[in-house]
Amino acid sequence: MTARRAIGGSRFLYDSFDLAEARIAAQEKVEAERRAGLEYRLGRIEATLERLEKRLWLTVYGVAAGVLAHGALAFLAVG
């Protein structure tokens, strides 16, 4: 910014470019914050899904163990 003014020319010639650069920089900061928030939320969702998956497998193994135990008790009752 100041390097262009040192070369010469009117400040009105470069003010619009400085404003555009400031807007672009502000938009980049906003985009970076949004991306960080999105990554944080996705991380939380992934952690929740992992816990849910563990609970689901625990339930599946519990039901399978119950079925096997019921079958074993029925087999012992017959024998």
N, CA, C and O atoms as a Maestro MAE file, in Angstrom:
{
 s_m_m2io_version
 :::
 2.0.0
}

f_m_ct {
 s_m_title
 :::
 protein
 m_atom[316] {
  # First column is atom index #
  i_m_mmod_type
  r_m_x_coord
  r_m_y_coord
  r_m_z_coord
  i_m_residue_number
  s_m_chain_name
  s_m_pdb_residue_name
  s_m_pdb_atom_name
  i_m_atomic_number
  :::
  1 25 0.815 -1.180 0.000 1 A "MET " " N  " 7
  2 3 0.000 0.000 0.000 1 A "MET " " CA " 6
  3 2 0.867 1.255 0.000 1 A "MET " " C  " 6
  4 15 0.735 2.105 -0.880 1 A "MET " " O  " 8
  5 25 1.740 1.368 0.972 2 A "THR " " N  " 7
  6 3 2.567 2.576 1.040 2 A "THR " " CA " 6
  7 2 3.633 2.576 -0.040 2 A "THR " " C  " 6
  8 15 4.090 3.647 -0.440 2 A "THR " " O  " 8
  9 25 4.043 1.420 -0.522 3 A "ALA " " N  " 7
  10 3 5.046 1.370 -1.581 3 A "ALA " " CA " 6
  11 2 4.496 1.977 -2.859 3 A "ALA " " C  " 6
  12 15 5.226 2.647 -3.589 3 A "ALA " " O  " 8
  13 25 3.234 1.757 -3.137 4 A "ARG " " N  " 7
  14 3 2.635 2.334 -4.337 4 A "ARG " " CA " 6
  15 2 2.524 3.851 -4.213 4 A "ARG " " C  " 6
  16 15 2.706 4.579 -5.189 4 A "ARG " " O  " 8
  17 25 2.232 4.307 -3.033 5 A "ARG " " N  " 7
  18 3 2.108 5.748 -2.843 5 A "ARG " " CA " 6
  19 2 3.475 6.423 -2.915 5 A "ARG " " C  " 6
  20 15 3.583 7.581 -3.319 5 A "ARG " " O  " 8
  21 25 4.509 5.700 -2.523 6 A "ALA " " N  " 7
  22 3 5.851 6.283 -2.574 6 A "ALA " " CA " 6
  23 2 6.291 6.482 -4.020 6 A "ALA " " C  " 6
  24 15 7.068 7.390 -4.313 6 A "ALA " " O  " 8
  25 25 5.801 5.645 -4.916 7 A "ILE " " N  " 7
  26 3 6.152 5.768 -6.329 7 A "ILE " " CA " 6
  27 2 5.574 7.055 -6.898 7 A "ILE " " C  " 6
  28 15 6.203 7.744 -7.701 7 A "ILE " " O  " 8
  29 25 4.393 7.348 -6.472 8 A "GLY " " N  " 7
  30 3 3.765 8.573 -6.944 8 A "GLY " " CA " 6
  31 2 2.339 8.322 -7.348 8 A "GLY " " C  " 6
  32 15 1.887 7.178 -7.391 8 A "GLY " " O  " 8
  33 25 1.636 9.377 -7.640 9 A "GLY " " N  " 7
  34 3 0.257 9.248 -8.058 9 A "GLY " " CA " 6
  35 2 -0.676 9.734 -6.969 9 A "GLY " " C  " 6
  36 15 -0.265 10.026 -5.846 9 A "GLY " " O  " 8
  37 25 -1.885 9.806 -7.320 10 A "SER " " N  " 7
  38 3 -2.903 10.307 -6.420 10 A "SER " " CA " 6
  39 2 -3.348 9.210 -5.460 10 A "SER " " C  " 6
  40 15 -3.399 8.034 -5.819 10 A "SER " " O  " 8
  41 25 -3.668 9.614 -4.242 11 A "ARG " " N  " 7
  42 3 -4.172 8.622 -3.291 11 A "ARG " " CA " 6
  43 2 -5.529 8.106 -3.733 11 A "ARG " " C  " 6
  44 15 -5.892 6.980 -3.394 11 A "ARG " " O  " 8
  45 25 -6.279 8.887 -4.471 12 A "PHE " " N  " 7
  46 3 -7.587 8.466 -4.949 12 A "PHE " " CA " 6
  47 2 -7.473 7.348 -5.979 12 A "PHE " " C  " 6
  48 15 -8.418 6.590 -6.197 12 A "PHE " " O  " 8
  49 25 -6.303 7.256 -6.610 13 A "LEU " " N  " 7
  50 3 -6.071 6.198 -7.585 13 A "LEU " " CA " 6
  51 2 -5.969 4.839 -6.899 13 A "LEU " " C  " 6
  52 15 -6.397 3.830 -7.460 13 A "LEU " " O  " 8
  53 25 -5.404 4.801 -5.686 14 A "TYR " " N  " 7
  54 3 -5.144 3.535 -5.012 14 A "TYR " " CA " 6
  55 2 -6.136 3.218 -3.897 14 A "TYR " " C  " 6
  56 15 -6.169 2.083 -3.422 14 A "TYR " " O  " 8
  57 25 -6.938 4.177 -3.470 15 A "ASP " " N  " 7
  58 3 -7.872 3.934 -2.369 15 A "ASP " " CA " 6
  59 2 -8.849 2.804 -2.666 15 A "ASP " " C  " 6
  60 15 -9.143 2.000 -1.781 15 A "ASP " " O  " 8
  61 25 -9.347 2.728 -3.869 16 A "SER " " N  " 7
  62 3 -10.299 1.666 -4.193 16 A "SER " " CA " 6
  63 2 -9.636 0.296 -4.134 16 A "SER " " C  " 6
  64 15 -10.266 -0.682 -3.732 16 A "SER " " O  " 8
  65 25 -8.361 0.219 -4.533 17 A "PHE " " N  " 7
  66 3 -7.645 -1.058 -4.459 17 A "PHE " " CA " 6
  67 2 -7.378 -1.445 -3.013 17 A "PHE " " C  " 6
  68 15 -7.473 -2.619 -2.655 17 A "PHE " " O  " 8
  69 25 -7.045 -0.465 -2.182 18 A "ASP " " N  " 7
  70 3 -6.821 -0.745 -0.766 18 A "ASP " " CA " 6
  71 2 -8.106 -1.241 -0.109 18 A "ASP " " C  " 6
  72 15 -8.073 -2.163 0.705 18 A "ASP " " O  " 8
  73 25 -9.212 -0.643 -0.453 19 A "LEU " " N  " 7
  74 3 -10.496 -1.057 0.096 19 A "LEU " " CA " 6
  75 2 -10.840 -2.475 -0.357 19 A "LEU " " C  " 6
  76 15 -11.328 -3.284 0.432 19 A "LEU " " O  " 8
  77 25 -10.586 -2.767 -1.614 20 A "ALA " " N  " 7
  78 3 -10.864 -4.119 -2.125 20 A "ALA " " CA " 6
  79 2 -9.979 -5.147 -1.412 20 A "ALA " " C  " 6
  80 15 -10.444 -6.234 -1.068 20 A "ALA " " O  " 8
  81 25 -8.701 -4.804 -1.190 21 A "GLU " " N  " 7
  82 3 -7.812 -5.730 -0.485 21 A "GLU " " CA " 6
  83 2 -8.281 -5.937 0.950 21 A "GLU " " C  " 6
  84 15 -8.208 -7.051 1.470 21 A "GLU " " O  " 8
  85 25 -8.758 -4.886 1.590 22 A "ALA " " N  " 7
  86 3 -9.255 -5.013 2.961 22 A "ALA " " CA " 6
  87 2 -10.498 -5.892 3.002 22 A "ALA " " C  " 6
  88 15 -10.651 -6.705 3.914 22 A "ALA " " O  " 8
  89 25 -11.384 -5.737 2.026 23 A "ARG " " N  " 7
  90 3 -12.588 -6.582 1.980 23 A "ARG " " CA " 6
  91 2 -12.222 -8.043 1.744 23 A "ARG " " C  " 6
  92 15 -12.797 -8.943 2.355 23 A "ARG " " O  " 8
  93 25 -11.271 -8.267 0.860 24 A "ILE " " N  " 7
  94 3 -10.839 -9.645 0.589 24 A "ILE " " CA " 6
  95 2 -10.226 -10.253 1.838 24 A "ILE " " C  " 6
  96 15 -10.507 -11.404 2.172 24 A "ILE " " O  " 8
  97 25 -9.390 -9.489 2.531 25 A "ALA " " N  " 7
  98 3 -8.765 -9.992 3.760 25 A "ALA " " CA " 6
  99 2 -9.820 -10.301 4.816 25 A "ALA " " C  " 6
  100 15 -9.723 -11.312 5.512 25 A "ALA " " O  " 8
  101 25 -10.822 -9.440 4.938 26 A "ALA " " N  " 7
  102 3 -11.892 -9.690 5.911 26 A "ALA " " CA " 6
  103 2 -12.679 -10.936 5.540 26 A "ALA " " C  " 6
  104 15 -13.021 -11.733 6.414 26 A "ALA " " O  " 8
  105 25 -12.968 -11.116 4.263 27 A "GLN " " N  " 7
  106 3 -13.697 -12.307 3.826 27 A "GLN " " CA " 6
  107 2 -12.878 -13.574 4.082 27 A "GLN " " C  " 6
  108 15 -13.436 -14.607 4.450 27 A "GLN " " O  " 8
  109 25 -11.573 -13.500 3.891 28 A "GLU " " N  " 7
  110 3 -10.715 -14.659 4.146 28 A "GLU " " CA " 6
  111 2 -10.711 -15.009 5.627 28 A "GLU " " C  " 6
  112 15 -10.714 -16.188 5.981 28 A "GLU " " O  " 8
  113 25 -10.705 -13.999 6.501 29 A "LYS " " N  " 7
  114 3 -10.752 -14.257 7.939 29 A "LYS " " CA " 6
  115 2 -12.078 -14.895 8.327 29 A "LYS " " C  " 6
  116 15 -12.110 -15.837 9.119 29 A "LYS " " O  " 8
  117 25 -13.167 -14.386 7.774 30 A "VAL " " N  " 7
  118 3 -14.487 -14.956 8.068 30 A "VAL " " CA " 6
  119 2 -14.556 -16.391 7.585 30 A "VAL " " C  " 6
  120 15 -15.068 -17.258 8.293 30 A "VAL " " O  " 8
  121 25 -14.053 -16.654 6.402 31 A "GLU " " N  " 7
  122 3 -14.065 -18.007 5.844 31 A "GLU " " CA " 6
  123 2 -13.230 -18.950 6.702 31 A "GLU " " C  " 6
  124 15 -13.617 -20.097 6.924 31 A "GLU " " O  " 8
  125 25 -12.085 -18.470 7.185 32 A "ALA " " N  " 7
  126 3 -11.235 -19.307 8.038 32 A "ALA " " CA " 6
  127 2 -11.943 -19.643 9.349 32 A "ALA " " C  " 6
  128 15 -11.857 -20.776 9.821 32 A "ALA " " O  " 8
  129 25 -12.636 -18.681 9.940 33 A "GLU " " N  " 7
  130 3 -13.372 -18.937 11.177 33 A "GLU " " CA " 6
  131 2 -14.525 -19.911 10.939 33 A "GLU " " C  " 6
  132 15 -14.775 -20.800 11.754 33 A "GLU " " O  " 8
  133 25 -15.214 -19.738 9.833 34 A "ARG " " N  " 7
  134 3 -16.305 -20.664 9.515 34 A "ARG " " CA " 6
  135 2 -15.783 -22.076 9.312 34 A "ARG " " C  " 6
  136 15 -16.385 -23.042 9.780 34 A "ARG " " O  " 8
  137 25 -14.659 -22.192 8.613 35 A "ARG " " N  " 7
  138 3 -14.068 -23.512 8.381 35 A "ARG " " CA " 6
  139 2 -13.642 -24.153 9.699 35 A "ARG " " C  " 6
  140 15 -13.840 -25.350 9.906 35 A "ARG " " O  " 8
  141 25 -13.056 -23.352 10.587 36 A "ALA " " N  " 7
  142 3 -12.642 -23.883 11.887 36 A "ALA " " CA " 6
  143 2 -13.857 -24.362 12.678 36 A "ALA " " C  " 6
  144 15 -13.814 -25.420 13.305 36 A "ALA " " O  " 8
  145 25 -14.930 -23.591 12.651 37 A "GLY " " N  " 7
  146 3 -16.152 -24.005 13.342 37 A "GLY " " CA " 6
  147 2 -16.737 -25.268 12.752 37 A "GLY " " C  " 6
  148 15 -17.208 -26.143 13.478 37 A "GLY " " O  " 8
  149 25 -16.706 -25.361 11.448 38 A "LEU " " N  " 7
  150 3 -17.225 -26.549 10.771 38 A "LEU " " CA " 6
  151 2 -16.397 -27.778 11.122 38 A "LEU " " C  " 6
  152 15 -16.950 -28.844 11.393 38 A "LEU " " O  " 8
  153 25 -15.073 -27.635 11.120 39 A "GLU " " N  " 7
  154 3 -14.207 -28.762 11.471 39 A "GLU " " CA " 6
  155 2 -14.424 -29.188 12.910 39 A "GLU " " C  " 6
  156 15 -14.396 -30.381 13.212 39 A "GLU " " O  " 8
  157 25 -14.641 -28.227 13.808 40 A "TYR " " N  " 7
  158 3 -14.913 -28.554 15.208 40 A "TYR " " CA " 6
  159 2 -16.213 -29.352 15.326 40 A "TYR " " C  " 6
  160 15 -16.265 -30.374 16.010 40 A "TYR " " O  " 8
  161 25 -17.265 -28.872 14.649 41 A "ARG " " N  " 7
  162 3 -18.554 -29.574 14.712 41 A "ARG " " CA " 6
  163 2 -18.462 -30.957 14.087 41 A "ARG " " C  " 6
  164 15 -19.051 -31.908 14.600 41 A "ARG " " O  " 8
  165 25 -17.729 -31.079 12.984 42 A "LEU " " N  " 7
  166 3 -17.577 -32.398 12.359 42 A "LEU " " CA " 6
  167 2 -16.809 -33.350 13.264 42 A "LEU " " C  " 6
  168 15 -17.111 -34.542 13.315 42 A "LEU " " O  " 8
  169 25 -15.824 -32.831 13.972 43 A "GLY " " N  " 7
  170 3 -15.081 -33.654 14.934 43 A "GLY " " CA " 6
  171 2 -15.982 -34.162 16.045 43 A "GLY " " C  " 6
  172 15 -15.887 -35.321 16.450 43 A "GLY " " O  " 8
  173 25 -16.859 -33.291 16.538 44 A "ARG " " N  " 7
  174 3 -17.801 -33.702 17.581 44 A "ARG " " CA " 6
  175 2 -18.769 -34.753 17.050 44 A "ARG " " C  " 6
  176 15 -19.082 -35.718 17.746 44 A "ARG " " O  " 8
  177 25 -19.244 -34.568 15.818 45 A "ILE " " N  " 7
  178 3 -20.168 -35.543 15.216 45 A "ILE " " CA " 6
  179 2 -19.480 -36.890 15.047 45 A "ILE " " C  " 6
  180 15 -20.072 -37.930 15.335 45 A "ILE " " O  " 8
  181 25 -18.235 -36.879 14.584 46 A "GLU " " N  " 7
  182 3 -17.500 -38.138 14.411 46 A "GLU " " CA " 6
  183 2 -17.299 -38.848 15.740 46 A "GLU " " C  " 6
  184 15 -17.436 -40.070 15.812 46 A "GLU " " O  " 8
  185 25 -16.978 -38.106 16.788 47 A "ALA " " N  " 7
  186 3 -16.804 -38.718 18.108 47 A "ALA " " CA " 6
  187 2 -18.117 -39.325 18.597 47 A "ALA " " C  " 6
  188 15 -18.125 -40.419 19.161 47 A "ALA " " O  " 8
  189 25 -19.210 -38.626 18.384 48 A "THR " " N  " 7
  190 3 -20.526 -39.140 18.781 48 A "THR " " CA " 6
  191 2 -20.876 -40.402 18.006 48 A "THR " " C  " 6
  192 15 -21.418 -41.354 18.569 48 A "THR " " O  " 8
  193 25 -20.566 -40.408 16.717 49 A "LEU " " N  " 7
  194 3 -20.843 -41.608 15.911 49 A "LEU " " CA " 6
  195 2 -19.998 -42.794 16.356 49 A "LEU " " C  " 6
  196 15 -20.471 -43.931 16.341 49 A "LEU " " O  " 8
  197 25 -18.754 -42.540 16.750 50 A "GLU " " N  " 7
  198 3 -17.913 -43.633 17.246 50 A "GLU " " CA " 6
  199 2 -18.485 -44.221 18.528 50 A "GLU " " C  " 6
  200 15 -18.511 -45.440 18.693 50 A "GLU " " O  " 8
  201 25 -18.948 -43.358 19.446 51 A "ARG " " N  " 7
  202 3 -19.551 -43.851 20.682 51 A "ARG " " CA " 6
  203 2 -20.828 -44.642 20.376 51 A "ARG " " C  " 6
  204 15 -21.080 -45.685 20.981 51 A "ARG " " O  " 8
  205 25 -21.626 -44.139 19.438 52 A "LEU " " N  " 7
  206 3 -22.850 -44.840 19.058 52 A "LEU " " CA " 6
  207 2 -22.531 -46.202 18.459 52 A "LEU " " C  " 6
  208 15 -23.215 -47.187 18.739 52 A "LEU " " O  " 8
  209 25 -21.488 -46.254 17.634 53 A "GLU " " N  " 7
  210 3 -21.099 -47.521 17.029 53 A "GLU " " CA " 6
  211 2 -20.662 -48.529 18.094 53 A "GLU " " C  " 6
  212 15 -20.994 -49.712 18.009 53 A "GLU " " O  " 8
  213 25 -19.921 -48.059 19.091 54 A "LYS " " N  " 7
  214 3 -19.500 -48.957 20.173 54 A "LYS " " CA " 6
  215 2 -20.703 -49.500 20.924 54 A "LYS " " C  " 6
  216 15 -20.756 -50.687 21.248 54 A "LYS " " O  " 8
  217 25 -21.675 -48.627 21.202 55 A "ARG " " N  " 7
  218 3 -22.888 -49.071 21.893 55 A "ARG " " CA " 6
  219 2 -23.678 -50.067 21.053 55 A "ARG " " C  " 6
  220 15 -24.231 -51.033 21.577 55 A "ARG " " O  " 8
  221 25 -23.724 -49.824 19.751 56 A "LEU " " N  " 7
  222 3 -24.446 -50.734 18.863 56 A "LEU " " CA " 6
  223 2 -23.806 -52.113 18.868 56 A "LEU " " C  " 6
  224 15 -24.508 -53.119 18.970 56 A "LEU " " O  " 8
  225 25 -22.479 -52.176 18.758 57 A "TRP " " N  " 7
  226 3 -21.813 -53.471 18.773 57 A "TRP " " CA " 6
  227 2 -21.964 -54.164 20.127 57 A "TRP " " C  " 6
  228 15 -22.099 -55.386 20.191 57 A "TRP " " O  " 8
  229 25 -21.942 -53.385 21.207 58 A "LEU " " N  " 7
  230 3 -22.156 -53.965 22.530 58 A "LEU " " CA " 6
  231 2 -23.549 -54.583 22.615 58 A "LEU " " C  " 6
  232 15 -23.718 -55.658 23.190 58 A "LEU " " O  " 8
  233 25 -24.538 -53.914 22.050 59 A "THR " " N  " 7
  234 3 -25.902 -54.438 22.026 59 A "THR " " CA " 6
  235 2 -25.982 -55.713 21.194 59 A "THR " " C  " 6
  236 15 -26.617 -56.686 21.600 59 A "THR " " O  " 8
  237 25 -25.332 -55.703 20.020 60 A "VAL " " N  " 7
  238 3 -25.348 -56.895 19.152 60 A "VAL " " CA " 6
  239 2 -24.708 -58.081 19.861 60 A "VAL " " C  " 6
  240 15 -25.242 -59.190 19.841 60 A "VAL " " O  " 8
  241 25 -23.547 -57.836 20.495 61 A "TYR " " N  " 7
  242 3 -22.882 -58.939 21.208 61 A "TYR " " CA " 6
  243 2 -23.702 -59.391 22.415 61 A "TYR " " C  " 6
  244 15 -23.715 -60.579 22.738 61 A "TYR " " O  " 8
  245 25 -24.381 -58.468 23.082 62 A "GLY " " N  " 7
  246 3 -25.232 -58.835 24.214 62 A "GLY " " CA " 6
  247 2 -26.401 -59.705 23.789 62 A "GLY " " C  " 6
  248 15 -26.721 -60.691 24.454 62 A "GLY " " O  " 8
  249 25 -27.035 -59.345 22.690 63 A "VAL " " N  " 7
  250 3 -28.148 -60.160 22.179 63 A "VAL " " CA " 6
  251 2 -27.637 -61.530 21.750 63 A "VAL " " C  " 6
  252 15 -28.275 -62.543 22.035 63 A "VAL " " O  " 8
  253 25 -26.504 -61.573 21.074 64 A "ALA " " N  " 7
  254 3 -25.947 -62.869 20.650 64 A "ALA " " CA " 6
  255 2 -25.607 -63.734 21.864 64 A "ALA " " C  " 6
  256 15 -25.843 -64.942 21.847 64 A "ALA " " O  " 8
  257 25 -25.063 -63.134 22.903 65 A "ALA " " N  " 7
  258 3 -24.740 -63.887 24.118 65 A "ALA " " CA " 6
  259 2 -26.016 -64.394 24.777 65 A "ALA " " C  " 6
  260 15 -26.051 -65.518 25.278 65 A "ALA " " O  " 8
  261 25 -27.052 -63.581 24.780 66 A "GLY " " N  " 7
  262 3 -28.332 -64.019 25.354 66 A "GLY " " CA " 6
  263 2 -28.926 -65.187 24.592 66 A "GLY " " C  " 6
  264 15 -29.435 -66.130 25.196 66 A "GLY " " O  " 8
  265 25 -28.865 -65.132 23.275 67 A "VAL " " N  " 7
  266 3 -29.394 -66.228 22.455 67 A "VAL " " CA " 6
  267 2 -28.601 -67.506 22.698 67 A "VAL " " C  " 6
  268 15 -29.176 -68.587 22.829 67 A "VAL " " O  " 8
  269 25 -27.282 -67.378 22.758 68 A "LEU " " N  " 7
  270 3 -26.447 -68.561 23.011 68 A "LEU " " CA " 6
  271 2 -26.696 -69.125 24.406 68 A "LEU " " C  " 6
  272 15 -26.753 -70.341 24.586 68 A "LEU " " O  " 8
  273 25 -26.845 -68.245 25.389 69 A "ALA " " N  " 7
  274 3 -27.111 -68.716 26.750 69 A "ALA " " CA " 6
  275 2 -28.472 -69.413 26.812 69 A "ALA " " C  " 6
  276 15 -28.606 -70.451 27.460 69 A "ALA " " O  " 8
  277 25 -29.463 -68.861 26.154 70 A "HIS " " N  " 7
  278 3 -30.795 -69.485 26.127 70 A "HIS " " CA " 6
  279 2 -30.714 -70.842 25.439 70 A "HIS " " C  " 6
  280 15 -31.340 -71.800 25.893 70 A "HIS " " O  " 8
  281 25 -29.953 -70.940 24.350 71 A "GLY " " N  " 7
  282 3 -29.787 -72.221 23.664 71 A "GLY " " CA " 6
  283 2 -29.052 -73.224 24.546 71 A "GLY " " C  " 6
  284 15 -29.409 -74.402 24.571 71 A "GLY " " O  " 8
  285 25 -28.036 -72.775 25.266 72 A "ALA " " N  " 7
  286 3 -27.287 -73.681 26.130 72 A "ALA " " CA " 6
  287 2 -28.179 -74.184 27.275 72 A "ALA " " C  " 6
  288 15 -28.117 -75.359 27.636 72 A "ALA " " O  " 8
  289 25 -28.996 -73.307 27.837 73 A "LEU " " N  " 7
  290 3 -29.892 -73.738 28.915 73 A "LEU " " CA " 6
  291 2 -30.938 -74.741 28.395 73 A "LEU " " C  " 6
  292 15 -31.278 -75.707 29.079 73 A "LEU " " O  " 8
  293 25 -31.433 -74.497 27.193 74 A "ALA " " N  " 7
  294 3 -32.387 -75.432 26.604 74 A "ALA " " CA " 6
  295 2 -31.729 -76.772 26.325 74 A "ALA " " C  " 6
  296 15 -32.352 -77.818 26.507 74 A "ALA " " O  " 8
  297 25 -30.485 -76.753 25.889 75 A "PHE " " N  " 7
  298 3 -29.768 -77.992 25.609 75 A "PHE " " CA " 6
  299 2 -29.507 -78.769 26.914 75 A "PHE " " C  " 6
  300 15 -29.601 -79.996 26.937 75 A "PHE " " O  " 8
  301 25 -29.178 -78.041 28.003 76 A "LEU " " N  " 7
  302 3 -28.937 -78.711 29.288 76 A "LEU " " CA " 6
  303 2 -30.228 -79.253 29.881 76 A "LEU " " C  " 6
  304 15 -30.217 -80.281 30.557 76 A "LEU " " O  " 8
  305 25 -31.350 -78.564 29.632 77 A "ALA " " N  " 7
  306 3 -32.628 -79.033 30.160 77 A "ALA " " CA " 6
  307 2 -33.066 -80.331 29.477 77 A "ALA " " C  " 6
  308 15 -33.684 -81.192 30.103 77 A "ALA " " O  " 8
  309 25 -32.745 -80.462 28.199 78 A "VAL " " N  " 7
  310 3 -33.116 -81.666 27.449 78 A "VAL " " CA " 6
  311 2 -32.215 -82.820 27.868 78 A "VAL " " C  " 6
  312 15 -32.666 -83.957 28.009 78 A "VAL " " O  " 8
  313 25 -30.936 -82.515 28.064 79 A "GLY " " N  " 7
  314 3 -29.957 -83.555 28.350 79 A "GLY " " CA " 6
  315 2 -30.005 -83.999 29.735 79 A "GLY " " C  " 6
  316 15 -29.237 -84.876 30.129 79 A "GLY " " O  " 8
  :::
 }
 m_bond[315] {
  # First column is bond index #
  i_m_from
  i_m_to
  i_m_order
  :::
  1 1 2 1
  2 2 3 1
  3 3 4 2
  4 3 5 1
  5 5 6 1
  6 6 7 1
  7 7 8 2
  8 7 9 1
  9 9 10 1
  10 10 11 1
  11 11 12 2
  12 11 13 1
  13 13 14 1
  14 14 15 1
  15 15 16 2
  16 15 17 1
  17 17 18 1
  18 18 19 1
  19 19 20 2
  20 19 21 1
  21 21 22 1
  22 22 23 1
  23 23 24 2
  24 23 25 1
  25 25 26 1
  26 26 27 1
  27 27 28 2
  28 27 29 1
  29 29 30 1
  30 30 31 1
  31 31 32 2
  32 31 33 1
  33 33 34 1
  34 34 35 1
  35 35 36 2
  36 35 37 1
  37 37 38 1
  38 38 39 1
  39 39 40 2
  40 39 41 1
  41 41 42 1
  42 42 43 1
  43 43 44 2
  44 43 45 1
  45 45 46 1
  46 46 47 1
  47 47 48 2
  48 47 49 1
  49 49 50 1
  50 50 51 1
  51 51 52 2
  52 51 53 1
  53 53 54 1
  54 54 55 1
  55 55 56 2
  56 55 57 1
  57 57 58 1
  58 58 59 1
  59 59 60 2
  60 59 61 1
  61 61 62 1
  62 62 63 1
  63 63 64 2
  64 63 65 1
  65 65 66 1
  66 66 67 1
  67 67 68 2
  68 67 69 1
  69 69 70 1
  70 70 71 1
  71 71 72 2
  72 71 73 1
  73 73 74 1
  74 74 75 1
  75 75 76 2
  76 75 77 1
  77 77 78 1
  78 78 79 1
  79 79 80 2
  80 79 81 1
  81 81 82 1
  82 82 83 1
  83 83 84 2
  84 83 85 1
  85 85 86 1
  86 86 87 1
  87 87 88 2
  88 87 89 1
  89 89 90 1
  90 90 91 1
  91 91 92 2
  92 91 93 1
  93 93 94 1
  94 94 95 1
  95 95 96 2
  96 95 97 1
  97 97 98 1
  98 98 99 1
  99 99 100 2
  100 99 101 1
  101 101 102 1
  102 102 103 1
  103 103 104 2
  104 103 105 1
  105 105 106 1
  106 106 107 1
  107 107 108 2
  108 107 109 1
  109 109 110 1
  110 110 111 1
  111 111 112 2
  112 111 113 1
  113 113 114 1
  114 114 115 1
  115 115 116 2
  116 115 117 1
  117 117 118 1
  118 118 119 1
  119 119 120 2
  120 119 121 1
  121 121 122 1
  122 122 123 1
  123 123 124 2
  124 123 125 1
  125 125 126 1
  126 126 127 1
  127 127 128 2
  128 127 129 1
  129 129 130 1
  130 130 131 1
  131 131 132 2
  132 131 133 1
  133 133 134 1
  134 134 135 1
  135 135 136 2
  136 135 137 1
  137 137 138 1
  138 138 139 1
  139 139 140 2
  140 139 141 1
  141 141 142 1
  142 142 143 1
  143 143 144 2
  144 143 145 1
  145 145 146 1
  146 146 147 1
  147 147 148 2
  148 147 149 1
  149 149 150 1
  150 150 151 1
  151 151 152 2
  152 151 153 1
  153 153 154 1
  154 154 155 1
  155 155 156 2
  156 155 157 1
  157 157 158 1
  158 158 159 1
  159 159 160 2
  160 159 161 1
  161 161 162 1
  162 162 163 1
  163 163 164 2
  164 163 165 1
  165 165 166 1
  166 166 167 1
  167 167 168 2
  168 167 169 1
  169 169 170 1
  170 170 171 1
  171 171 172 2
  172 171 173 1
  173 173 174 1
  174 174 175 1
  175 175 176 2
  176 175 177 1
  177 177 178 1
  178 178 179 1
  179 179 180 2
  180 179 181 1
  181 181 182 1
  182 182 183 1
  183 183 184 2
  184 183 185 1
  185 185 186 1
  186 186 187 1
  187 187 188 2
  188 187 189 1
  189 189 190 1
  190 190 191 1
  191 191 192 2
  192 191 193 1
  193 193 194 1
  194 194 195 1
  195 195 196 2
  196 195 197 1
  197 197 198 1
  198 198 199 1
  199 199 200 2
  200 199 201 1
  201 201 202 1
  202 202 203 1
  203 203 204 2
  204 203 205 1
  205 205 206 1
  206 206 207 1
  207 207 208 2
  208 207 209 1
  209 209 210 1
  210 210 211 1
  211 211 212 2
  212 211 213 1
  213 213 214 1
  214 214 215 1
  215 215 216 2
  216 215 217 1
  217 217 218 1
  218 218 219 1
  219 219 220 2
  220 219 221 1
  221 221 222 1
  222 222 223 1
  223 223 224 2
  224 223 225 1
  225 225 226 1
  226 226 227 1
  227 227 228 2
  228 227 229 1
  229 229 230 1
  230 230 231 1
  231 231 232 2
  232 231 233 1
  233 233 234 1
  234 234 235 1
  235 235 236 2
  236 235 237 1
  237 237 238 1
  238 238 239 1
  239 239 240 2
  240 239 241 1
  241 241 242 1
  242 242 243 1
  243 243 244 2
  244 243 245 1
  245 245 246 1
  246 246 247 1
  247 247 248 2
  248 247 249 1
  249 249 250 1
  250 250 251 1
  251 251 252 2
  252 251 253 1
  253 253 254 1
  254 254 255 1
  255 255 256 2
  256 255 257 1
  257 257 258 1
  258 258 259 1
  259 259 260 2
  260 259 261 1
  261 261 262 1
  262 262 263 1
  263 263 264 2
  264 263 265 1
  265 265 266 1
  266 266 267 1
  267 267 268 2
  268 267 269 1
  269 269 270 1
  270 270 271 1
  271 271 272 2
  272 271 273 1
  273 273 274 1
  274 274 275 1
  275 275 276 2
  276 275 277 1
  277 277 278 1
  278 278 279 1
  279 279 280 2
  280 279 281 1
  281 281 282 1
  282 282 283 1
  283 283 284 2
  284 283 285 1
  285 285 286 1
  286 286 287 1
  287 287 288 2
  288 287 289 1
  289 289 290 1
  290 290 291 1
  291 291 292 2
  292 291 293 1
  293 293 294 1
  294 294 295 1
  295 295 296 2
  296 295 297 1
  297 297 298 1
  298 298 299 1
  299 299 300 2
  300 299 301 1
  301 301 302 1
  302 302 303 1
  303 303 304 2
  304 303 305 1
  305 305 306 1
  306 306 307 1
  307 307 308 2
  308 307 309 1
  309 309 310 1
  310 310 311 1
  311 311 312 2
  312 311 313 1
  313 313 314 1
  314 314 315 1
  315 315 316 2
  :::
 }
}
